[in-house]
Amino acid sequence: MPGGKRRLSKIETPATDRDAAPTQWSELVRAGSAEKWFRTEASKKIFGSSSGGRSSYHHRGQHTAMKTIFAVRTLLLLCSFVGSTLPRRQVEPPVVPAMNWLDQDGEYFHHPVLAALFRLGHWHRLRAPEYTVEFGGLLVPAGFDCDVFNQNDGLRYATLVLSGMDGFEHPLVEPGRIYPYARWVGSFPSYFMAVPSRWIWCWQQHAAMESALRFFPESLPCIDEEYPEYVAWAHSAMRARTQFVGIELGTRWGSWGARAVTFLRMLNSTLHYDLLYVESNAQHCAGLERVHEINGIENYTLVCDVARPENILPFISRQSRVDILDIHIAFEYALLRNTGLRRMLQDRVVRLVIGTHNTQSHERIKWGLVDEGWLLISEVPFTSNTSCLNRYRNPVGRQKSPEELMKNGCYHEHPVFGPIAQHDGSLIFDNPTFVSDNTDLEFRFESANLRVNDLIVTEVFSATEVNDKPRQYVWKDTPS
């Protein structure tokens, strides 16, 4: 990367590659040239020569034509990494450079899970201003997260609309077609100012629309506070066996469940999927139904109500296994204090993703689940320093400044993905009842190997047997 410091990804290098060419790999890593290494290895696989086959074409005077052939063959090689049998294969994904929004002078690489899904050279048709297109082709009504389509100021637009000022006009779209979510101040806040990966996609597609482009290249999300969750959901979709089952509590427009189905489609998977969403806001529920309709996602259950055990347990009890359960609600600790729910989670749920909304709740949930045997695989703590984030990450009318966030310590240093400027905390657990403790199969965020065969066969209990199993769950500071 040009200028500044060069920072290698904290993801380990693949053991197979280190063993095969230890000197070459270590030298390239020290030089920050892992991407060059991949191109070299790709050339070897295509042409059977360390020269990449280039010099022979020079001698024949066919270099221009052969460059095209080389590019096509390299593309075919990369596509072979994401074949239809990927969830059952232990293959090494390509090395794909990543950008950490806070540490843009550092050098990072995408996690192998997302790198394996990445389709080099794939282009999407631009759907703006009606929709934005996420990684994998998921369509989302543009105004759900992109205030850039509401004159870059959804709050100002909402204020004008709600105050009855009819003179406000959008420069690109007539008023009747502007997306309603930006008008619902307080009920559907946009993530445009808060999540780097979302605002980058918004700006990129807005620029493409302004430039009269009809297509734009597919890209992976940048590294930000949502990145570990992205990896967790994509990996859960990859390692699903007979079917994929996901649950999202506090779902907004169903972002993670819809993304998981998109991941399955990218894998050409024929697995049946079953999703449960629980969302208390009626307008969010309507938005979820719209997203799923335009993307053809049909097999889901939506409970438009507060997340209570009685809204969750019947669905879980019908499943032999739930691949992932994502909790993003304001009272996450109160929900998890329910003993019956935690018993069911222990016996049926493979992975938990929990967003935390205060430090005390974060610590109680973390140590409560660790005490019960859950494996903590990723943690981003809750931060109460909102003034710093509001000043430099999501300011109104001012320039964002990752440099100032770093200088003022407004970030968490993730052990794998580097500095992340976050507000809500995040905890990701795997259930040892379902995942192998074999170090060659165990999923770890820091591993450069694509590990998707870590699930083990376990005995399945009926809902009655689960409730009757003699277990003792005692959470710290939990009232009796």
C-alpha positions in Angstrom: 0.0 0.0 0.0 1.4 3.4 -0.8 3.0 5.4 1.9 2.7 5.2 5.7 3.3 2.1 7.7 2.7 -1.4 6.4 0.8 -3.7 8.8 0.4 -7.3 8.1 -2.9 -9.0 8.7 -3.2 -10.8 12.0 -4.6 -13.8 10.4 -2.2 -16.7 10.4 -0.5 -17.9 7.2 -1.8 -21.3 6.0 0.2 -24.1 7.5 0.3 -26.0 4.2 1.9 -23.1 2.4 4.4 -22.4 5.1 5.5 -26.1 5.0 5.7 -26.2 1.2 7.8 -23.1 0.8 8.9 -21.7 4.2 11.6 -19.4 3.0 9.6 -17.9 0.1 6.5 -17.4 2.2 8.3 -15.8 5.2 10.2 -13.4 2.9 7.1 -12.3 1.1 5.2 -11.8 4.3 8.0 -9.6 5.7 8.0 -7.6 2.5 4.2 -7.3 2.6 3.8 -9.1 -0.7 1.4 -12.0 0.1 -0.8 -10.9 -2.8 2.2 -11.1 -5.1 2.8 -14.6 -3.7 -0.7 -15.7 -4.6 -0.4 -14.4 -8.2 2.9 -16.3 -8.5 1.3 -19.5 -7.2 -1.7 -19.0 -9.5 0.8 -18.7 -12.5 2.4 -22.0 -11.4 -0.9 -23.8 -11.3 -1.9 -22.6 -14.7 1.4 -22.8 -16.6 3.5 -25.2 -14.5 6.3 -22.7 -14.3 7.6 -20.2 -11.7 7.9 -17.7 -14.5 4.1 -17.5 -14.8 4.4 -18.5 -18.5 5.1 -15.0 -19.5 8.6 -15.2 -21.1 7.6 -17.9 -23.5 4.8 -15.7 -24.9 7.3 -12.9 -25.3 9.5 -15.0 -27.5 6.5 -15.9 -29.7 5.5 -12.2 -30.0 2.0 -13.0 -28.6 2.3 -11.2 -25.2 -0.9 -9.1 -25.6 -3.1 -12.1 -26.5 -1.6 -14.3 -23.9 -2.2 -11.7 -21.2 -5.9 -12.0 -21.9 -5.7 -15.8 -21.7 -3.7 -15.5 -18.5 -6.4 -13.3 -17.0 -9.2 -15.7 -18.0 -7.4 -18.7 -16.7 -6.6 -16.9 -13.4 -10.3 -16.0 -13.1 -11.2 -19.6 -13.7 -8.8 -20.7 -11.0 -10.2 -18.3 -8.5 -13.7 -19.4 -9.4 -12.7 -22.9 -8.6 -12.4 -21.9 -5.0 -16.1 -21.3 -4.7 -17.5 -24.4 -6.3 -20.8 -25.9 -5.4 -19.2 -28.4 -3.0 -17.3 -25.8 -1.1 -19.0 -26.5 2.3 -17.7 -30.0 2.2 -14.2 -29.2 0.9 -11.1 -28.1 2.9 -9.6 -25.8 0.3 -7.4 -22.8 0.7 -9.2 -19.6 -0.4 -7.4 -16.9 -2.3 -5.6 -14.1 -0.5 -7.9 -11.0 -0.9 -6.7 -7.7 0.4 -9.0 -5.9 2.9 -9.3 -2.4 4.2 -9.6 -1.6 7.9 -11.4 1.8 7.9 -9.5 3.0 11.0 -6.1 1.8 10.0 -6.1 2.5 6.3 -2.2 2.6 6.1 -2.1 -0.9 7.4 -2.2 -4.0 5.3 -4.9 -6.5 5.9 -6.5 -9.5 4.2 -10.0 -10.7 4.3 -10.9 -13.6 6.5 -10.8 -16.9 4.5 -14.5 -17.4 4.9 -15.3 -14.2 3.0 -12.4 -14.6 0.7 -13.8 -18.0 -0.4 -17.1 -16.4 -1.3 -15.6 -13.4 -3.1 -16.2 -13.6 -6.9 -13.3 -11.8 -8.7 -14.5 -10.0 -11.7 -18.2 -10.3 -10.9 -20.3 -7.3 -11.7 -23.7 -6.2 -10.4 -26.3 -4.2 -12.3 -26.8 -0.9 -10.5 -30.3 -0.6 -9.0 -30.0 2.8 -7.4 -31.9 4.9 -6.6 -34.5 2.3 -5.7 -32.1 -0.3 -4.2 -28.6 -0.7 -3.0 -26.9 -4.0 -3.8 -24.9 -5.6 -1.0 -22.2 -8.2 -1.3 -23.5 -11.3 -3.1 -26.3 -9.3 -4.8 -28.7 -8.8 -1.9 -31.1 -6.0 -2.7 -32.0 -3.5 0.0 -34.3 -0.5 -0.5 -31.9 2.4 -0.6 -33.4 4.6 2.0 -33.2 1.9 4.7 -29.5 2.6 5.4 -28.4 5.2 2.8 -29.2 8.8 3.7 -27.0 9.7 0.7 -30.1 9.1 -1.4 -32.0 11.5 0.8 -29.7 14.5 0.2 -27.2 13.0 2.6 -29.3 14.2 5.5 -32.1 11.8 6.4 -32.8 13.7 9.7 -33.1 17.0 8.0 -35.4 15.5 5.3 -37.5 13.8 8.0 -37.8 17.0 10.0 -38.9 18.9 6.9 -41.5 16.3 5.9 -42.9 16.0 9.4 -43.1 19.7 9.8 -45.2 20.0 6.7 -42.7 22.0 4.6 -43.7 20.9 1.0 -41.0 22.9 -0.7 -38.3 20.3 -0.1 -37.3 18.4 -3.2 -34.7 15.7 -3.8 -32.4 16.6 -6.7 -32.5 13.1 -8.2 -35.9 11.5 -7.4 -39.4 12.9 -7.3 -40.8 13.2 -3.7 -43.3 10.4 -4.1 -40.5 7.9 -4.7 -38.2 8.9 -1.9 -37.9 6.0 0.6 -40.2 6.2 3.6 -37.8 4.9 6.2 -35.8 8.1 6.4 -39.0 9.8 7.4 -39.5 7.7 10.5 -37.3 9.6 12.9 -36.7 7.5 16.0 -38.4 4.4 14.7 -36.0 3.4 11.9 -32.7 5.2 12.4 -30.4 4.9 9.4 -27.0 3.2 9.8 -25.6 5.5 7.1 -23.6 7.6 9.6 -22.6 4.8 12.0 -21.3 1.8 10.1 -18.4 2.3 7.6 -19.1 -0.7 5.4 -22.7 0.5 4.9 -21.9 4.1 4.1 -19.0 3.1 1.8 -21.5 1.0 -0.3 -24.0 3.9 -0.2 -21.4 6.4 -1.5 -20.0 4.0 -4.1 -23.4 3.2 -5.6 -24.5 6.9 -5.4 -21.4 7.9 -7.3 -22.1 5.2 -9.9 -25.6 6.5 -10.3 -24.4 10.1 -10.7 -21.8 8.9 -13.3 -24.6 7.2 -15.4 -23.0 3.7 -14.8 -25.2 0.7 -15.3 -22.8 -1.9 -13.6 -20.4 -1.9 -10.7 -17.9 -4.5 -9.4 -18.7 -6.7 -6.4 -16.7 -5.9 -3.3 -16.4 -7.3 0.2 -17.2 -5.1 3.3 -14.4 -3.2 4.9 -13.3 -4.2 8.4 -15.5 -2.4 10.9 -17.6 -3.3 13.9 -19.9 -5.5 11.8 -17.1 -7.5 10.2 -16.8 -10.3 12.9 -20.6 -10.8 12.6 -20.3 -11.0 8.8 -17.7 -13.8 9.2 -19.8 -15.6 11.8 -22.9 -15.7 9.7 -21.1 -16.6 6.5 -19.2 -19.4 8.2 -22.4 -20.8 9.8 -24.0 -20.9 6.3 -20.9 -22.7 4.9 -20.8 -25.4 7.6 -24.5 -26.2 7.7 -25.2 -29.8 6.7 -28.7 -31.0 6.2 -30.3 -27.6 6.5 -29.5 -24.0 7.6 -31.4 -22.6 10.5 -30.9 -19.1 11.7 -32.6 -16.9 14.3 -32.4 -13.1 14.6 -33.8 -11.2 17.6 -34.1 -7.4 17.1 -33.8 -8.0 13.4 -34.6 -4.5 11.9 -35.0 -5.4 8.1 -33.7 -9.0 8.6 -30.2 -8.1 7.5 -28.3 -11.1 8.8 -30.8 -13.8 7.9 -31.2 -12.3 4.4 -27.4 -12.2 4.0 -27.1 -15.8 5.1 -29.5 -16.9 2.4 -27.5 -14.9 0.0 -24.3 -16.7 1.1 -26.1 -20.1 0.5 -27.0 -19.0 -3.0 -23.4 -17.9 -3.7 -22.3 -21.4 -2.8 -24.9 -22.9 -5.2 -26.2 -24.7 -2.1 -29.4 -26.7 -2.4 -29.8 -26.8 1.4 -33.2 -26.0 2.8 -33.2 -23.0 5.1 -35.5 -21.9 7.9 -35.3 -18.5 9.6 -37.0 -17.0 12.6 -37.2 -13.2 13.1 -38.5 -11.5 16.2 -38.9 -7.7 15.9 -41.1 -5.4 18.1 -41.3 -2.5 15.7 -44.2 -2.8 13.2 -42.4 -0.5 10.6 -39.3 -2.7 10.8 -41.5 -5.8 10.3 -42.9 -4.2 7.1 -39.4 -3.4 5.9 -38.3 -7.0 6.6 -41.2 -8.4 4.5 -40.3 -6.0 1.7 -36.6 -7.1 1.6 -37.5 -10.7 1.6 -40.1 -10.3 -1.1 -37.8 -8.5 -3.5 -35.0 -11.1 -2.9 -37.3 -14.2 -3.2 -36.6 -15.3 0.4 -39.7 -17.2 1.4 -39.1 -19.8 4.1 -39.1 -17.6 7.2 -41.2 -16.9 10.3 -41.7 -13.3 11.5 -42.9 -12.6 15.0 -43.7 -8.9 15.2 -43.5 -8.7 19.0 -41.0 -8.3 21.9 -38.4 -11.0 22.1 -39.7 -13.3 24.9 -38.9 -17.0 25.6 -42.4 -18.0 24.5 -41.7 -16.3 21.1 -38.5 -18.3 20.6 -38.7 -21.7 22.3 -41.4 -23.2 20.0 -39.3 -22.6 16.9 -36.1 -24.0 18.5 -37.9 -27.1 19.8 -38.9 -28.0 16.3 -35.3 -28.0 15.1 -32.7 -30.7 15.5 -30.1 -27.9 15.4 -30.0 -24.1 15.1 -26.9 -23.0 13.3 -26.8 -19.5 14.6 -28.8 -17.2 16.9 -28.2 -13.5 16.8 -29.5 -11.3 19.6 -29.6 -7.5 19.2 -32.1 -6.2 21.6 -32.0 -3.6 24.4 -32.6 -6.2 27.2 -30.3 -9.0 26.1 -29.3 -9.9 29.7 -32.8 -10.0 31.0 -33.7 -12.4 28.2 -30.8 -14.7 28.8 -31.5 -14.9 32.5 -34.3 -17.3 31.6 -33.2 -20.7 32.7 -35.4 -22.7 30.3 -34.2 -20.6 27.3 -30.5 -21.2 28.2 -31.1 -24.9 28.5 -32.6 -25.0 25.1 -29.7 -22.9 23.7 -27.2 -25.3 25.2 -28.9 -28.3 23.6 -29.9 -27.0 20.2 -27.9 -23.8 19.2 -24.4 -24.1 17.6 -23.4 -20.4 17.7 -24.5 -17.3 19.6 -23.9 -13.7 18.4 -24.9 -11.2 21.1 -24.9 -7.4 20.9 -24.5 -5.8 24.3 -25.7 -2.3 25.3 -23.9 -1.6 28.5 -20.7 -2.7 30.2 -22.4 -4.5 33.1 -24.6 -6.5 30.8 -21.6 -7.4 28.6 -19.6 -8.7 31.5 -22.4 -10.7 33.0 -23.3 -12.4 29.8 -19.7 -13.1 28.9 -18.8 -14.8 32.2 -22.2 -16.4 32.6 -21.9 -18.2 29.3 -18.2 -19.0 29.7 -19.0 -20.6 33.1 -21.6 -22.8 31.3 -19.0 -24.0 28.9 -19.6 -21.9 25.8 -16.5 -21.1 23.8 -15.8 -17.4 23.3 -14.4 -16.9 19.8 -14.7 -13.1 19.4 -15.3 -10.2 21.7 -15.6 -6.4 21.1 -16.4 -4.6 24.3 -19.2 -2.0 24.8 -17.9 1.6 24.8 -19.6 4.4 26.6 -17.5 7.1 24.9 -20.2 8.2 22.5 -19.1 11.8 22.4 -15.8 10.8 20.7 -17.6 8.6 18.2 -20.2 11.3 17.4 -17.5 13.8 16.9 -15.2 11.8 14.6 -17.1 8.7 13.2 -20.6 9.9 12.6 -20.6 13.7 12.8 -23.3 15.9 11.3 -22.0 18.4 8.9 -18.3 17.7 9.5 -15.7 15.4 8.0 -15.2 11.9 9.4 -11.8 11.4 10.8 -10.4 7.9 11.5 -7.1 9.6 12.4 -8.7 11.5 15.3 -10.5 8.3 16.5 -7.2 6.6 16.6 -5.4 9.5 18.3 -8.1 9.8 21.0 -8.2 6.1 21.7 -11.8 5.8 20.5 -11.5 2.2 19.3 -11.0 -1.4 20.4 -7.9 -3.4 19.2 -9.4 -6.7 17.9 -6.8 -9.5 18.2 -7.5 -10.5 14.6 -9.0 -7.6 12.7 -7.1 -4.7 14.2 -8.6 -1.4 15.5 -12.4 -1.2 15.4 -14.4 1.9 16.4 -17.5 0.5 17.9 -20.4 1.6 20.1 -22.3 -1.6 21.0 -20.4 -4.5 22.4 -20.3 -7.9 20.6 -19.8 -11.5 21.9 -19.6 -14.5 19.6 -19.7 -18.0 21.2 -19.6 -21.5 19.8 -21.3 -24.4 21.6 -18.8 -27.3 22.5 -21.8 -29.7 22.3 -21.7 -29.3 18.5 -18.2 -28.2 17.5 -15.1 -30.4 17.4 -12.2 -29.8 19.8 -9.9 -31.2 17.2 -7.4 -28.4 16.6 -7.2 -29.3 12.9 -11.0 -28.8 12.5 -11.8 -26.2 15.2 -12.9 -22.8 13.7 -10.9 -19.8 14.9 -11.1 -16.3 13.7 -7.3 -16.1 13.5 -6.9 -19.2 11.3 -6.0 -18.7 7.6 -7.4 -22.1 6.8 -11.0 -22.5 5.7 -12.5 -24.7 8.3 -16.1 -25.8 7.7 -16.1 -29.4 8.9 -16.0 -28.7 12.6 -19.6 -29.8 13.4 -20.0 -33.1 15.2 -23.0 -35.4 15.4 -24.8 -35.1 18.8 -27.8 -36.7 20.5 -30.9 -34.7 20.0 -33.4 -34.4 22.8 -37.1 -33.5 22.6 -38.3 -30.3 24.1 -39.7 -32.2 27.1 -36.4 -34.0 27.7 -34.4 -30.8 27.4 -36.5 -29.1 30.1 -36.3 -32.2 32.4 -32.5 -32.6 32.1 -30.9 -32.2 35.5 -28.7 -29.2 34.9 -27.8 -26.3 37.1 -27.4 -22.9 35.7 -26.4 -20.2 38.2 -25.7 -16.8 36.8 -23.7 -14.2 38.8 -25.9 -11.5 40.3 -29.1 -13.2 39.0 -32.0 -12.7 41.4 -33.7 -15.9 42.4 
